[in-house]
Amino acid sequence: MSTKDYLEKDYYAVLGVPKTATADEIKKAYRKLARQYHPDANQGDAAKEARFKEISEANDVLSDSKRRKEYDEARTLFGSGVGAPRPGGGSGGFPFDFGDLFGGTGQQGGSTSDRIGDLFGGLFNRGGGAGARTTGATTRPRRGQDIESEVTLSFTEAVEGHTVSLRLTTSSACKACSGTGAKAGTTPRVCPTCEGTGAASRNLGNFAFSEPCRDCKGRGLLVDDPCPVCDGSGRAKSTRTIQARIPAGVADGQRVKLKGKGAPGENGGPAGDLYIQTHVKPHAVFGRSGDNLTITVPVTFTEAALGAEIKVPVLKGLPVTLRIPAGTPNGRTFRVRGRGAARKDGTKGDLLATVEVLVPKQLDDKSRELLTEFRTATASEDPRADLIQRARSE
Protein backbone atom coordinates (compact mmCIF):
# COMPACT_ATOMS: atom_id res chain seq x y z
CA MET A 1 0.00 0.00 0.00
CA SER A 2 1.55 3.31 -1.10
CA THR A 3 1.36 6.63 0.75
CA LYS A 4 -1.00 8.14 -1.80
CA ASP A 5 -3.45 5.30 -1.11
CA TYR A 6 -3.56 6.28 2.55
CA LEU A 7 -4.00 9.99 1.78
CA GLU A 8 -6.37 9.87 -1.15
CA LYS A 9 -8.61 6.90 -0.42
CA ASP A 10 -11.27 7.02 2.28
CA TYR A 11 -11.72 3.34 2.99
CA TYR A 12 -14.48 4.00 5.50
CA ALA A 13 -16.48 5.80 2.81
CA VAL A 14 -15.84 2.96 0.35
CA LEU A 15 -17.45 0.47 2.75
CA GLY A 16 -20.07 2.97 3.91
CA VAL A 17 -19.18 2.74 7.60
CA PRO A 18 -18.16 5.41 10.14
CA LYS A 19 -14.58 5.67 11.39
CA THR A 20 -15.77 4.29 14.74
CA ALA A 21 -17.17 1.12 13.15
CA THR A 22 -16.45 -2.14 14.94
CA ALA A 23 -14.74 -5.10 13.29
CA ASP A 24 -18.09 -6.89 12.97
CA GLU A 25 -19.71 -3.83 11.35
CA ILE A 26 -16.86 -3.62 8.84
CA LYS A 27 -17.11 -7.33 8.07
CA LYS A 28 -20.89 -7.11 7.59
CA ALA A 29 -20.59 -4.08 5.28
CA TYR A 30 -17.86 -5.76 3.22
CA ARG A 31 -19.79 -8.99 2.73
CA LYS A 32 -22.92 -7.12 1.64
CA LEU A 33 -21.02 -5.05 -0.93
CA ALA A 34 -18.87 -7.98 -2.10
CA ARG A 35 -21.95 -10.02 -2.96
CA GLN A 36 -23.43 -7.05 -4.83
CA TYR A 37 -20.35 -6.20 -6.91
CA HIS A 38 -18.59 -9.58 -7.25
CA PRO A 39 -17.38 -10.12 -10.87
CA ASP A 40 -19.03 -13.54 -11.05
CA ALA A 41 -22.41 -11.86 -10.52
CA ASN A 42 -21.64 -9.00 -12.94
CA GLN A 43 -20.00 -10.59 -15.95
CA GLY A 44 -18.59 -7.97 -18.35
CA ASP A 45 -19.42 -4.99 -16.12
CA ALA A 46 -16.07 -3.18 -15.84
CA ALA A 47 -17.45 -0.48 -13.54
CA LYS A 48 -18.70 -2.99 -10.97
CA GLU A 49 -15.46 -4.97 -11.23
CA ALA A 50 -13.51 -1.78 -10.43
CA ARG A 51 -15.88 -1.11 -7.55
CA PHE A 52 -15.31 -4.64 -6.25
CA LYS A 53 -11.55 -4.03 -6.27
CA GLU A 54 -12.01 -0.84 -4.24
CA ILE A 55 -14.19 -2.69 -1.73
CA SER A 56 -11.66 -5.52 -1.40
CA GLU A 57 -8.78 -3.07 -0.95
CA ALA A 58 -10.68 -1.18 1.74
CA ASN A 59 -11.47 -4.42 3.55
CA ASP A 60 -7.83 -5.53 3.38
CA VAL A 61 -6.83 -2.50 5.43
CA LEU A 62 -9.79 -2.03 7.78
CA SER A 63 -10.23 -5.72 8.66
CA ASP A 64 -6.60 -5.94 9.83
CA SER A 65 -6.34 -4.17 13.20
CA LYS A 66 -2.65 -3.33 12.73
CA ARG A 67 -3.03 -1.93 9.22
CA ARG A 68 -6.17 -0.06 10.22
CA LYS A 69 -4.28 1.62 13.06
CA GLU A 70 -1.47 2.63 10.67
CA TYR A 71 -4.01 3.98 8.18
CA ASP A 72 -5.85 6.01 10.82
CA GLU A 73 -2.61 7.42 12.25
CA ALA A 74 -1.28 8.46 8.84
CA ARG A 75 -4.50 10.23 7.90
CA THR A 76 -4.76 11.87 11.33
CA LEU A 77 -1.20 13.20 11.14
CA PHE A 78 -1.75 14.56 7.66
CA GLY A 79 -5.15 16.07 8.43
CA SER A 80 -4.07 17.77 11.67
CA GLY A 81 -1.39 20.00 10.07
CA VAL A 82 2.24 19.99 11.16
CA GLY A 83 3.48 23.52 10.52
CA ALA A 84 5.73 25.06 7.90
CA PRO A 85 9.08 23.52 6.88
CA ARG A 86 12.30 24.72 8.45
CA PRO A 87 15.55 25.27 6.61
CA GLY A 88 17.48 22.02 6.42
CA GLY A 89 14.44 19.78 6.04
CA GLY A 90 12.84 19.92 9.53
CA SER A 91 9.23 20.93 10.07
CA GLY A 92 7.89 23.88 12.00
CA GLY A 93 7.04 23.00 15.59
CA PHE A 94 9.11 19.79 15.51
CA PRO A 95 12.88 19.72 16.22
CA PHE A 96 13.44 16.62 14.11
CA ASP A 97 13.09 15.28 10.58
CA PHE A 98 9.99 13.14 10.02
CA GLY A 99 11.85 11.16 7.38
CA ASP A 100 14.48 10.17 9.96
CA LEU A 101 11.85 9.40 12.57
CA PHE A 102 9.58 7.21 10.41
CA GLY A 103 11.73 6.32 7.41
CA GLY A 104 14.30 4.31 9.33
CA THR A 105 17.16 2.42 7.76
CA GLY A 106 17.30 -1.04 6.36
CA GLN A 107 13.53 -1.34 5.98
CA GLN A 108 12.34 -3.60 3.20
CA GLY A 109 9.03 -3.69 1.34
CA GLY A 110 5.92 -1.70 2.21
CA SER A 111 6.42 -1.32 5.97
CA THR A 112 4.76 1.31 8.12
CA SER A 113 7.98 3.33 8.39
CA ASP A 114 8.35 3.40 4.59
CA ARG A 115 4.79 4.59 4.10
CA ILE A 116 5.01 7.36 6.69
CA GLY A 117 8.49 8.28 5.45
CA ASP A 118 7.03 8.64 1.95
CA LEU A 119 4.23 10.78 3.33
CA PHE A 120 6.43 13.34 5.05
CA GLY A 121 9.16 13.18 2.40
CA GLY A 122 6.64 14.39 -0.18
CA LEU A 123 4.79 16.67 2.23
CA PHE A 124 7.80 18.83 3.13
CA ASN A 125 9.57 18.46 -0.22
CA ARG A 126 12.91 17.47 1.28
CA GLY A 127 15.75 17.63 -1.21
CA GLY A 128 15.65 14.57 -3.45
CA GLY A 129 13.56 12.64 -0.96
CA ALA A 130 10.14 12.77 -2.57
CA GLY A 131 11.27 11.84 -6.04
CA ALA A 132 13.53 9.05 -4.88
CA ARG A 133 10.94 7.48 -2.60
CA THR A 134 8.11 7.80 -5.09
CA THR A 135 10.17 6.12 -7.77
CA GLY A 136 10.79 3.20 -5.44
CA ALA A 137 7.08 3.00 -4.61
CA THR A 138 6.06 2.59 -8.26
CA THR A 139 8.41 -0.37 -8.80
CA ARG A 140 8.08 -1.95 -5.38
CA PRO A 141 6.48 -5.43 -5.36
CA ARG A 142 2.83 -5.19 -4.44
CA ARG A 143 0.77 -7.90 -2.80
CA GLY A 144 -2.23 -9.20 -4.71
CA GLN A 145 -5.75 -8.57 -3.51
CA ASP A 146 -7.60 -10.95 -1.22
CA ILE A 147 -10.58 -12.79 -2.68
CA GLU A 148 -13.72 -13.95 -0.92
CA SER A 149 -15.88 -16.87 -2.02
CA GLU A 150 -18.66 -19.01 -0.56
CA VAL A 151 -19.34 -22.75 -0.37
CA THR A 152 -22.26 -24.82 0.88
CA LEU A 153 -21.40 -28.12 2.58
CA SER A 154 -23.43 -31.01 3.84
CA PHE A 155 -23.35 -31.64 7.60
CA THR A 156 -21.06 -34.65 7.16
CA GLU A 157 -18.68 -32.79 4.83
CA ALA A 158 -18.30 -30.01 7.38
CA VAL A 159 -17.58 -32.42 10.23
CA GLU A 160 -15.12 -34.60 8.33
CA GLY A 161 -13.56 -32.04 5.96
CA HIS A 162 -14.09 -31.76 2.23
CA THR A 163 -12.31 -30.64 -0.94
CA VAL A 164 -14.35 -28.30 -3.15
CA SER A 165 -13.79 -26.90 -6.64
CA LEU A 166 -13.94 -23.11 -6.79
CA ARG A 167 -14.07 -21.01 -9.95
CA LEU A 168 -12.31 -17.71 -9.21
CA THR A 169 -12.22 -14.56 -11.30
CA THR A 170 -9.29 -12.25 -10.60
CA SER A 171 -7.37 -9.41 -12.20
CA SER A 172 -3.86 -10.28 -13.38
CA ALA A 173 -1.26 -9.09 -15.89
CA CYS A 174 -2.63 -9.10 -19.43
CA LYS A 175 -1.10 -12.05 -21.31
CA ALA A 176 -1.36 -10.32 -24.67
CA CYS A 177 0.95 -7.46 -23.66
CA SER A 178 2.69 -9.06 -20.64
CA GLY A 179 1.27 -6.31 -18.44
CA THR A 180 2.84 -3.38 -20.31
CA GLY A 181 -0.47 -2.12 -21.72
CA ALA A 182 1.14 -1.64 -25.14
CA LYS A 183 0.12 -3.42 -28.33
CA ALA A 184 2.29 -6.37 -29.34
CA GLY A 185 5.41 -5.17 -31.14
CA THR A 186 5.39 -1.77 -29.39
CA THR A 187 6.67 -0.59 -26.04
CA PRO A 188 5.46 2.10 -23.64
CA ARG A 189 7.54 5.23 -23.23
CA VAL A 190 8.61 7.02 -20.08
CA CYS A 191 6.16 9.72 -19.07
CA PRO A 192 7.89 13.08 -19.71
CA THR A 193 5.79 14.85 -17.08
CA CYS A 194 6.91 12.78 -14.08
CA GLU A 195 10.03 11.29 -15.74
CA GLY A 196 8.84 7.79 -14.95
CA THR A 197 8.27 8.29 -11.23
CA GLY A 198 4.50 8.08 -11.49
CA ALA A 199 4.09 11.10 -9.20
CA ALA A 200 3.99 14.84 -9.53
CA SER A 201 4.66 17.49 -6.90
CA ARG A 202 2.04 20.17 -6.27
CA ASN A 203 3.09 23.29 -4.34
CA LEU A 204 0.78 24.40 -1.53
CA GLY A 205 2.40 27.50 -0.15
CA ASN A 206 5.17 26.55 2.25
CA PHE A 207 5.17 22.87 1.39
CA ALA A 208 4.68 20.55 -1.56
CA PHE A 209 2.30 17.65 -1.85
CA SER A 210 3.09 14.55 -3.90
CA GLU A 211 0.22 13.11 -5.95
CA PRO A 212 -0.16 10.61 -8.81
CA CYS A 213 0.85 12.00 -12.17
CA ARG A 214 -2.28 13.01 -14.08
CA ASP A 215 -0.81 12.19 -17.49
CA CYS A 216 0.23 8.60 -16.82
CA LYS A 217 -2.23 7.93 -13.93
CA GLY A 218 0.66 7.01 -11.63
CA ARG A 219 2.15 4.30 -13.87
CA GLY A 220 5.21 6.27 -14.94
CA LEU A 221 4.68 5.10 -18.52
CA LEU A 222 2.62 6.28 -21.48
CA VAL A 223 1.15 3.94 -24.06
CA ASP A 224 0.80 5.40 -27.57
CA ASP A 225 -0.60 2.23 -29.16
CA PRO A 226 -2.68 0.46 -26.48
CA CYS A 227 -3.15 -3.27 -26.29
CA PRO A 228 -6.56 -4.15 -27.80
CA VAL A 229 -7.16 -6.85 -25.19
CA CYS A 230 -6.78 -4.76 -22.02
CA ASP A 231 -7.28 -1.30 -23.61
CA GLY A 232 -3.85 -0.21 -22.37
CA SER A 233 -4.47 -0.95 -18.67
CA GLY A 234 -2.00 -3.83 -18.55
CA ARG A 235 -4.50 -5.83 -16.51
CA ALA A 236 -7.00 -8.43 -17.64
CA LYS A 237 -9.63 -10.56 -15.98
CA SER A 238 -8.67 -14.20 -15.68
CA THR A 239 -10.68 -17.19 -14.53
CA ARG A 240 -9.21 -20.24 -12.86
CA THR A 241 -10.50 -23.27 -11.00
CA ILE A 242 -8.79 -24.41 -7.82
CA GLN A 243 -9.25 -27.32 -5.45
CA ALA A 244 -9.75 -25.91 -1.96
CA ARG A 245 -9.57 -28.12 1.13
CA ILE A 246 -12.11 -27.20 3.79
CA PRO A 247 -10.74 -28.45 7.13
CA ALA A 248 -12.63 -30.95 9.26
CA GLY A 249 -14.83 -29.48 11.98
CA VAL A 250 -15.70 -26.25 10.18
CA ALA A 251 -18.85 -24.59 11.55
CA ASP A 252 -21.70 -22.86 9.75
CA GLY A 253 -20.73 -19.25 8.99
CA GLN A 254 -17.01 -19.83 9.62
CA ARG A 255 -14.50 -18.03 7.39
CA VAL A 256 -11.66 -20.24 6.14
CA LYS A 257 -8.40 -18.59 5.02
CA LEU A 258 -6.26 -20.14 2.28
CA LYS A 259 -2.96 -18.29 2.15
CA GLY A 260 -1.62 -17.33 -1.27
CA LYS A 261 -4.72 -18.45 -3.17
CA GLY A 262 -5.98 -14.93 -3.94
CA ALA A 263 -5.19 -12.55 -6.80
CA PRO A 264 -1.61 -12.56 -8.20
CA GLY A 265 0.76 -9.86 -6.95
CA GLU A 266 2.29 -7.09 -9.04
CA ASN A 267 5.98 -6.54 -9.79
CA GLY A 268 6.88 -9.87 -8.24
CA GLY A 269 4.80 -9.32 -5.12
CA PRO A 270 3.12 -12.24 -3.30
CA ALA A 271 -0.41 -13.36 -4.12
CA GLY A 272 -3.28 -12.37 -1.88
CA ASP A 273 -5.28 -14.78 0.25
CA LEU A 274 -8.57 -16.56 -0.40
CA TYR A 275 -11.29 -16.34 2.23
CA ILE A 276 -14.08 -18.91 1.99
CA GLN A 277 -17.37 -18.29 3.77
CA THR A 278 -18.89 -21.67 4.69
CA HIS A 279 -22.57 -22.54 4.88
CA VAL A 280 -23.50 -25.90 6.41
CA LYS A 281 -26.78 -27.67 5.71
CA PRO A 282 -28.60 -29.09 8.76
CA HIS A 283 -28.68 -32.85 9.38
CA ALA A 284 -31.89 -34.83 9.79
CA VAL A 285 -30.64 -36.50 12.99
CA PHE A 286 -27.52 -34.81 14.32
CA GLY A 287 -26.85 -31.28 15.55
CA ARG A 288 -23.73 -29.33 16.60
CA SER A 289 -22.69 -27.78 19.88
CA GLY A 290 -19.16 -26.51 19.37
CA ASP A 291 -16.96 -29.55 18.77
CA ASN A 292 -19.66 -31.92 20.05
CA LEU A 293 -22.41 -33.56 18.03
CA THR A 294 -25.89 -33.83 19.55
CA ILE A 295 -28.69 -36.33 19.08
CA THR A 296 -32.09 -36.96 20.68
CA VAL A 297 -32.71 -40.66 21.40
CA PRO A 298 -36.27 -41.91 22.07
CA VAL A 299 -36.67 -44.51 24.85
CA THR A 300 -39.71 -46.28 26.21
CA PHE A 301 -41.13 -45.73 29.68
CA THR A 302 -40.02 -49.19 30.79
CA GLU A 303 -36.48 -48.68 29.45
CA ALA A 304 -36.17 -45.44 31.41
CA ALA A 305 -37.73 -46.92 34.55
CA LEU A 306 -36.04 -50.33 34.58
CA GLY A 307 -32.82 -49.51 32.72
CA ALA A 308 -31.68 -50.87 29.37
CA GLU A 309 -28.92 -51.08 26.79
CA ILE A 310 -29.86 -49.28 23.59
CA LYS A 311 -28.23 -48.73 20.19
CA VAL A 312 -27.37 -45.11 19.28
CA PRO A 313 -26.29 -44.09 15.76
CA VAL A 314 -23.07 -42.14 15.16
CA LEU A 315 -22.24 -39.95 12.18
CA LYS A 316 -19.92 -42.50 10.60
CA GLY A 317 -19.58 -46.16 11.42
CA LEU A 318 -21.66 -48.70 13.33
CA PRO A 319 -24.03 -47.66 16.13
CA VAL A 320 -22.68 -47.65 19.67
CA THR A 321 -24.29 -49.28 22.71
CA LEU A 322 -25.48 -46.88 25.40
CA ARG A 323 -26.33 -48.15 28.88
CA ILE A 324 -29.41 -46.45 30.34
CA PRO A 325 -29.54 -46.84 34.15
CA ALA A 326 -32.81 -47.56 35.93
CA GLY A 327 -34.78 -44.48 36.85
CA THR A 328 -33.42 -42.33 34.03
CA PRO A 329 -35.49 -39.13 33.79
CA ASN A 330 -36.68 -37.59 30.55
CA GLY A 331 -34.11 -35.15 29.06
CA ARG A 332 -31.01 -36.69 30.65
CA THR A 333 -27.91 -36.37 28.43
CA PHE A 334 -25.25 -39.05 28.06
CA ARG A 335 -21.77 -38.47 26.66
CA VAL A 336 -20.15 -40.81 24.12
CA ARG A 337 -16.45 -39.91 24.00
CA GLY A 338 -14.63 -39.21 20.72
CA ARG A 339 -17.65 -39.37 18.42
CA GLY A 340 -17.97 -35.62 17.73
CA ALA A 341 -16.45 -33.16 15.28
CA ALA A 342 -12.70 -32.88 14.65
CA ARG A 343 -10.69 -30.26 16.56
CA LYS A 344 -7.63 -28.33 15.36
CA ASP A 345 -5.30 -30.52 17.46
CA GLY A 346 -6.51 -33.68 15.71
CA THR A 347 -8.72 -34.93 18.55
CA LYS A 348 -12.50 -35.18 18.35
CA GLY A 349 -15.34 -33.86 20.41
CA ASP A 350 -18.05 -36.06 21.91
CA LEU A 351 -21.53 -37.23 20.99
CA LEU A 352 -24.15 -35.89 23.41
CA ALA A 353 -27.18 -38.21 23.46
CA THR A 354 -30.29 -36.83 25.16
CA VAL A 355 -33.03 -39.35 25.98
CA GLU A 356 -36.65 -38.58 25.28
CA VAL A 357 -39.11 -40.80 27.17
CA LEU A 358 -42.02 -41.72 24.90
CA VAL A 359 -45.55 -42.03 26.19
CA PRO A 360 -47.64 -44.56 24.25
CA LYS A 361 -50.56 -43.00 22.45
CA GLN A 362 -52.62 -46.21 22.32
CA LEU A 363 -52.82 -49.10 24.78
CA ASP A 364 -54.29 -52.56 24.39
CA ASP A 365 -56.35 -54.08 27.19
CA LYS A 366 -53.45 -56.00 28.70
CA SER A 367 -51.16 -52.95 28.79
CA ARG A 368 -53.91 -50.80 30.28
CA GLU A 369 -54.57 -53.36 32.99
CA LEU A 370 -50.90 -53.55 33.94
CA LEU A 371 -50.50 -49.77 34.04
CA THR A 372 -53.62 -49.49 36.19
CA GLU A 373 -52.11 -51.95 38.64
CA PHE A 374 -48.87 -49.94 38.61
CA ARG A 375 -50.77 -46.73 39.34
CA THR A 376 -52.56 -48.39 42.26
CA ALA A 377 -49.27 -49.68 43.64
CA THR A 378 -47.65 -46.25 43.54
CA ALA A 379 -50.70 -44.19 44.56
CA SER A 380 -49.13 -43.23 47.90
CA GLU A 381 -46.32 -41.38 46.14
CA ASP A 382 -47.19 -37.82 45.12
CA PRO A 383 -44.47 -36.43 42.81
CA ARG A 384 -45.87 -32.90 43.24
CA ALA A 385 -46.06 -32.80 47.01
CA ASP A 386 -42.69 -31.08 47.42
CA LEU A 387 -43.52 -28.69 44.58
CA ILE A 388 -46.73 -27.54 46.28
CA GLN A 389 -45.00 -27.24 49.63
CA ARG A 390 -42.20 -25.10 48.25
CA ALA A 391 -44.71 -22.88 46.39
CA ARG A 392 -46.57 -22.14 49.65
CA SER A 393 -43.38 -21.33 51.54
CA GLU A 394 -42.59 -18.27 49.39
VOVEXBA-977412 format. One line per 5 residues: number of its first residue (from 1); their letters; for each residue x, y, z negated of C-alpha. Coordinates in steps of 0.02 Angstrom, whole numbers, plus 50000, padded with zeros to 5 digits. Layout:
BEGIN
NUM = a = X/Y/Z  ...
This chain:
BEGIN
1 = mstkd = 50000/50000/50000  50078/50165/50055  50068/50331/49962  49950/50407/50090  49828/50265/50056
6 = ylekd = 49822/50314/49872  49800/50499/49911  49682/50493/50058  49569/50345/50021  49437/50351/49886
11 = yyavl = 49414/50167/49851  49276/50200/49725  49176/50290/49859  49208/50148/49982  49128/50024/49863
16 = gvpkt = 48996/50148/49805  49041/50137/49620  49092/50270/49493  49271/50284/49430  49212/50215/49263
21 = atade = 49142/50056/49343  49177/49893/49253  49263/49745/49335  49095/49656/49351  49015/49808/49433
26 = ikkay = 49157/49819/49558  49145/49633/49596  48956/49645/49621  48970/49796/49736  49107/49712/49839
31 = rklar = 49010/49551/49864  48854/49644/49918  48949/49748/50047  49056/49601/50105  48903/49499/50148
36 = qyhpd = 48828/49648/50241  48982/49690/50345  49070/49521/50362  49131/49494/50543  49048/49323/50552
41 = anqgd = 48880/49407/50526  48918/49550/50647  49000/49470/50797  49071/49601/50917  49029/49751/50806
46 = aakea = 49197/49841/50792  49128/49976/50677  49065/49851/50548  49227/49752/50561  49324/49911/50521
51 = rfkei = 49206/49944/50378  49235/49768/50312  49423/49798/50314  49399/49958/50212  49291/49865/50087
56 = seand = 49417/49724/50070  49561/49847/50048  49466/49941/49913  49426/49779/49823  49609/49723/49831
61 = vlsds = 49658/49875/49729  49511/49898/49611  49489/49714/49567  49670/49703/49509  49683/49792/49340
66 = krrke = 49868/49833/49363  49849/49904/49539  49691/49997/49489  49786/50081/49347  49926/50131/49467
71 = ydear = 49799/50199/49591  49707/50301/49459  49869/50371/49388  49936/50423/49558  49775/50512/49605
76 = tlfgs = 49762/50594/49434  49940/50660/49443  49912/50728/49617  49742/50804/49579  49797/50888/49417
81 = gvgap = 49931/51000/49496  50112/50999/49442  50174/51176/49474  50287/51253/49605  50454/51176/49656
86 = rpggg = 50615/51236/49578  50777/51263/49669  50874/51101/49679  50722/50989/49698  50642/50996/49523
91 = sggfp = 50461/51047/49496  50395/51194/49400  50352/51150/49220  50455/50989/49224  50644/50986/49189
96 = fdfgd = 50672/50831/49295  50655/50764/49471  50499/50657/49499  50592/50558/49631  50724/50509/49502
101 = lfggt = 50592/50470/49371  50479/50361/49479  50586/50316/49630  50715/50215/49533  50858/50121/49612
106 = gqqgg = 50865/49948/49682  50676/49933/49701  50617/49820/49840  50451/49816/49933  50296/49915/49889
111 = stsdr = 50321/49934/49702  50238/50066/49594  50399/50166/49581  50417/50170/49771  50239/50229/49795
116 = igdlf = 50251/50368/49665  50425/50414/49728  50351/50432/49902  50212/50539/49833  50321/50667/49748
121 = gglfn = 50458/50659/49880  50332/50720/50009  50239/50834/49888  50390/50942/49843  50479/50923/50011
126 = rggga = 50646/50874/49936  50787/50881/50061  50783/50729/50172  50678/50632/50048  50507/50639/50128
131 = gartt = 50564/50592/50302  50677/50452/50244  50547/50374/50130  50405/50390/50254  50509/50306/50388
136 = gattr = 50539/50160/50272  50354/50150/50230  50303/50130/50413  50420/49982/50440  50404/49902/50269
141 = prrgq = 50324/49729/50268  50142/49741/50222  50039/49605/50140  49888/49540/50236  49712/49572/50176
146 = diese = 49620/49452/50061  49471/49360/50134  49314/49302/50046  49206/49156/50101  49067/49049/50028
151 = vtlsf = 49033/48863/50019  48887/48759/49956  48930/48594/49871  48828/48450/49808  48832/48418/49620
156 = teave = 48947/48267/49642  49066/48360/49759  49085/48500/49631  49121/48379/49488  49244/48270/49584
161 = ghtvs = 49322/48398/49702  49296/48412/49888  49385/48468/50047  49283/48585/50158  49310/48655/50332
166 = lrltt = 49303/48845/50339  49297/48950/50497  49385/49114/50461  49389/49272/50565  49536/49387/50530
171 = ssack = 49632/49529/50610  49807/49486/50669  49937/49546/50795  49868/49545/50972  49945/49398/51066
176 = acsgt = 49932/49484/51234  50048/49627/51183  50135/49547/51032  50064/49684/50922  50142/49831/51016
181 = gakag = 49977/49894/51086  50057/49918/51257  50006/49829/51417  50114/49682/51467  50270/49742/51557
186 = ttprv = 50269/49911/51469  50334/49971/51302  50273/50105/51182  50377/50262/51161  50430/50351/51004
191 = cptce = 50308/50486/50954  50395/50654/50985  50289/50742/50854  50346/50639/50704  50502/50565/50787
196 = gtgaa = 50442/50389/50747  50414/50415/50561  50225/50404/50574  50204/50555/50460  50199/50742/50477
201 = srnlg = 50233/50875/50345  50102/51009/50313  50154/51164/50217  50039/51220/50077  50120/51375/50007
206 = nfafs = 50258/51328/49888  50258/51144/49930  50234/51028/50078  50115/50882/50093  50154/50727/50195
211 = epcrd = 50011/50656/50298  49992/50530/50441  50043/50600/50609  49886/50650/50704  49959/50610/50874
216 = ckgrg = 50012/50430/50841  49889/50397/50697  50033/50351/50582  50108/50215/50693  50261/50314/50747
221 = llvdd = 50234/50255/50926  50131/50314/51074  50058/50197/51203  50040/50270/51378  49970/50112/51458
226 = pcpvc = 49866/50023/51324  49842/49836/51314  49672/49792/51390  49642/49658/51259  49661/49762/51101
231 = dgsgr = 49636/49935/51180  49807/49989/51119  49777/49953/50934  49900/49809/50928  49775/49709/50825
236 = akstr = 49650/49578/50882  49518/49472/50799  49567/49290/50784  49466/49141/50726  49539/48988/50643
241 = tiqar = 49475/48836/50550  49560/48779/50391  49537/48634/50272  49513/48705/50098  49521/48594/49944
246 = ipagv = 49394/48640/49810  49463/48577/49643  49368/48453/49537  49258/48526/49401  49215/48688/49491
251 = adgqr = 49058/48770/49423  48915/48857/49513  48964/49037/49550  49150/49008/49519  49275/49098/49631
256 = vklkg = 49417/48988/49693  49580/49071/49749  49687/48993/49886  49852/49085/49892  49919/49133/50064
261 = kgapg = 49764/49077/50159  49701/49254/50197  49741/49372/50340  49920/49372/50410  50038/49507/50348
266 = enggp = 50115/49645/50452  50299/49673/50490  50344/49506/50412  50240/49534/50256  50156/49388/50165
271 = agdly = 49980/49332/50206  49836/49381/50094  49736/49261/49988  49572/49172/50020  49435/49183/49888
276 = iqthv = 49296/49054/49901  49132/49085/49812  49056/48917/49766  48872/48873/49756  48825/48705/49680
281 = kphav = 48661/48616/49714  48570/48546/49562  48566/48357/49531  48405/48259/49511  48468/48175/49350
286 = fgrsg = 48624/48260/49284  48657/48436/49222  48813/48534/49170  48866/48611/49006  49042/48675/49031
291 = dnlti = 49152/48523/49062  49017/48404/48997  48880/48322/49098  48706/48308/49023  48565/48183/49046
296 = tvpvt = 48395/48152/48966  48364/47967/48930  48186/47905/48896  48167/47775/48757  48014/47686/48690
301 = fteaa = 47943/47713/48516  47999/47541/48461  48176/47566/48528  48191/47728/48430  48113/47654/48273
306 = lgaei = 48198/47484/48271  48359/47525/48364  48416/47456/48532  48554/47446/48660  48507/47536/48821
311 = kvpvl = 48589/47564/48991  48632/47744/49036  48685/47796/49212  48846/47893/49242  48888/48003/49391
316 = kglpv = 49004/47875/49470  49021/47692/49429  48917/47565/49334  48798/47617/49194  48866/47617/49017
321 = tlrip = 48786/47536/48864  48726/47656/48730  48684/47593/48556  48529/47678/48483  48523/47658/48293
326 = agtpn = 48359/47622/48204  48261/47776/48158  48329/47884/48299  48225/48044/48310  48166/48121/48473
331 = grtfr = 48294/48243/48547  48449/48166/48468  48604/48182/48578  48737/48047/48597  48912/48076/48667
336 = vrgrg = 48993/47960/48794  49177/48004/48800  49268/48040/48964  49117/48032/49079  49101/48219/49114
341 = aarkd = 49178/48342/49236  49365/48356/49267  49466/48487/49172  49619/48583/49232  49735/48474/49127
346 = gtkgd = 49674/48316/49215  49564/48253/49072  49375/48241/49083  49233/48307/48979  49097/48197/48905
351 = llatv = 48924/48138/48951  48793/48205/48829  48641/48090/48827  48485/48158/48742  48349/48032/48701
356 = evlvp = 48167/48071/48736  48044/47960/48641  47899/47914/48755  47723/47898/48690  47618/47772/48787
361 = kqldd = 47472/47850/48878  47369/47690/48884  47359/47545/48761  47286/47372/48780  47182/47296/48641
366 = ksrel = 47327/47200/48565  47442/47353/48560  47304/47460/48486  47271/47332/48351  47455/47322/48303
371 = ltefr = 47475/47511/48298  47319/47525/48190  47394/47402/48068  47556/47503/48070  47461/47663/48033
376 = tatas = 47372/47581/47887  47536/47516/47818  47617/47688/47823  47465/47791/47772  47544/47838/47605
381 = edpra = 47684/47931/47693  47641/48109/47744  47776/48179/47860  47706/48355/47838  47697/48360/47649
386 = dliqr = 47865/48446/47629  47824/48566/47771  47663/48623/47686  47750/48638/47518  47890/48745/47588
391 = arse = 47764/48856/47681  47672/48893/47517  47831/48933/47423  47870/49087/47530
